[in-house]
Amino acid sequence: MSEIDSGFEPGFEPFFVVFFIILALVIGFFLFLVVGSIRQYSFNNKQPQVTTHAQVLTKRTKVSGGSGDSSASTWYYITFETENGDRKEFQIKGQEYGMLADGDRGTLSYQGTRYRGFNRDVNS
């Protein structure tokens, strides 16, 4: 019986199997992220927009990257405490982060997990 020539060197086929498994995992992870983002976006859109009096409890940042020649990315977060004692943390823009301080009081607007804005009471 003669061997069938597949055109590949022996041991070359496992490379393709591993390559396609890794490719499938990367595509699956990407789809997982996209579906999760769409679900969160849809959830937020279905929630009512809430406006309530609140106080800035604390501010924090998260920095990633920035080693060597790569640039750093910074995310800004503020935790608010509403009138009824609920605490909510939202990611906000850096410019707004810099304009608020711990203890500021005002009117917080949000929709689900989506931050809509905070109007600081100037008299507080």
LUMFIVEX-419869 format. One record per residue (C-alpha): residue number from 1; residue in three letters; z, y, x. Coordinates in pm, whole numbers, plus 50000, padded with zeros to 5 digits. Layout:
<pts>
NUM | ALA | Z | Y | X
...
</pts>
This chain:
<pts>
1 | MET | 50000 | 50000 | 50000
2 | SER | 49913 | 50341 | 50136
3 | GLU | 50140 | 50643 | 50122
4 | ILE | 50031 | 50934 | 49907
5 | ASP | 49998 | 51251 | 50111
6 | SER | 50174 | 51534 | 49926
7 | GLY | 50051 | 51796 | 50170
8 | PHE | 50407 | 51881 | 50275
9 | GLU | 50598 | 51778 | 50580
10 | PRO | 50886 | 51539 | 50512
11 | GLY | 51200 | 51732 | 50418
12 | PHE | 51004 | 52035 | 50298
13 | GLU | 51040 | 51956 | 49924
14 | PRO | 51421 | 52006 | 49921
15 | PHE | 51365 | 52363 | 50042
16 | PHE | 51166 | 52437 | 49726
17 | VAL | 51431 | 52274 | 49506
18 | VAL | 51709 | 52481 | 49664
19 | PHE | 51492 | 52795 | 49648
20 | PHE | 51424 | 52750 | 49276
21 | ILE | 51791 | 52674 | 49201
22 | ILE | 51898 | 52994 | 49379
23 | LEU | 51621 | 53191 | 49206
24 | ALA | 51733 | 53055 | 48866
25 | LEU | 52096 | 53152 | 48940
26 | VAL | 51996 | 53506 | 49041
27 | ILE | 51779 | 53550 | 48730
28 | GLY | 52057 | 53402 | 48513
29 | PHE | 52315 | 53641 | 48659
30 | PHE | 52081 | 53938 | 48604
31 | LEU | 52022 | 53834 | 48241
32 | PHE | 52398 | 53793 | 48193
33 | LEU | 52453 | 54152 | 48310
34 | VAL | 52172 | 54290 | 48094
35 | VAL | 52289 | 54105 | 47781
36 | GLY | 52649 | 54219 | 47842
37 | SER | 52539 | 54581 | 47875
38 | ILE | 52332 | 54562 | 47558
39 | ARG | 52624 | 54408 | 47368
40 | GLN | 52862 | 54683 | 47489
41 | TYR | 52609 | 54953 | 47398
42 | SER | 52561 | 54801 | 47052
43 | PHE | 52938 | 54765 | 47001
44 | ASN | 52996 | 55132 | 47090
45 | ASN | 52719 | 55247 | 46857
46 | LYS | 52884 | 55064 | 46564
47 | GLN | 53224 | 55228 | 46625
48 | PRO | 53322 | 55555 | 46458
49 | GLN | 53349 | 55862 | 46677
50 | VAL | 53720 | 55942 | 46710
51 | THR | 53862 | 56285 | 46787
52 | THR | 54235 | 56306 | 46851
53 | HIS | 54493 | 56509 | 47040
54 | ALA | 54569 | 56355 | 47377
55 | GLN | 54724 | 56416 | 47717
56 | VAL | 54584 | 56331 | 48060
57 | LEU | 54822 | 56072 | 48205
58 | THR | 54658 | 55989 | 48535
59 | LYS | 54338 | 56016 | 48731
60 | ARG | 54191 | 55761 | 48972
61 | THR | 53876 | 55700 | 49173
62 | LYS | 53696 | 55391 | 49292
63 | VAL | 53483 | 55415 | 49608
64 | SER | 53244 | 55148 | 49735
65 | GLY | 53003 | 55135 | 50025
66 | GLY | 52990 | 55399 | 50293
67 | SER | 52999 | 55183 | 50602
68 | GLY | 52754 | 55244 | 50881
69 | ASP | 52445 | 55426 | 50761
70 | SER | 52494 | 55345 | 50392
71 | SER | 52613 | 55606 | 50147
72 | ALA | 52931 | 55573 | 49945
73 | SER | 52946 | 55566 | 49565
74 | THR | 53242 | 55708 | 49377
75 | TRP | 53344 | 55638 | 49018
76 | TYR | 53594 | 55862 | 48839
77 | TYR | 53842 | 55746 | 48575
78 | ILE | 54099 | 55925 | 48361
79 | THR | 54369 | 55766 | 48146
80 | PHE | 54462 | 55951 | 47829
81 | GLU | 54757 | 55901 | 47596
82 | THR | 54679 | 55978 | 47233
83 | GLU | 54912 | 56118 | 46966
84 | ASN | 55008 | 55771 | 46846
85 | GLY | 55093 | 55646 | 47197
86 | ASP | 54770 | 55453 | 47268
87 | ARG | 54649 | 55470 | 47626
88 | LYS | 54278 | 55476 | 47692
89 | GLU | 54095 | 55487 | 48023
90 | PHE | 53740 | 55619 | 48048
91 | GLN | 53489 | 55659 | 48326
92 | ILE | 53384 | 56023 | 48350
93 | LYS | 53161 | 56247 | 48561
94 | GLY | 53296 | 56387 | 48887
95 | GLN | 53255 | 56748 | 48778
96 | GLU | 53472 | 56692 | 48469
97 | TYR | 53720 | 56488 | 48676
98 | GLY | 53777 | 56788 | 48900
99 | MET | 53843 | 57019 | 48605
100 | LEU | 54129 | 56811 | 48462
101 | ALA | 54482 | 56759 | 48593
102 | ASP | 54763 | 56520 | 48509
103 | GLY | 54953 | 56654 | 48209
104 | ASP | 54663 | 56851 | 48058
105 | ARG | 54664 | 56843 | 47680
106 | GLY | 54370 | 56881 | 47448
107 | THR | 54129 | 56710 | 47213
108 | LEU | 53979 | 56377 | 47320
109 | SER | 53657 | 56244 | 47167
110 | TYR | 53540 | 55886 | 47216
111 | GLN | 53335 | 55616 | 47047
112 | GLY | 53445 | 55260 | 47120
113 | THR | 53469 | 55248 | 47498
114 | ARG | 53232 | 55544 | 47540
115 | TYR | 53389 | 55873 | 47651
116 | ARG | 53249 | 56171 | 47458
117 | GLY | 53453 | 56457 | 47599
118 | PHE | 53785 | 56631 | 47636
119 | ASN | 53848 | 56993 | 47536
120 | ARG | 54153 | 57114 | 47724
121 | ASP | 54402 | 57339 | 47543
122 | VAL | 54410 | 57648 | 47761
123 | ASN | 54758 | 57745 | 47637
124 | SER | 54926 | 57419 | 47746
</pts>
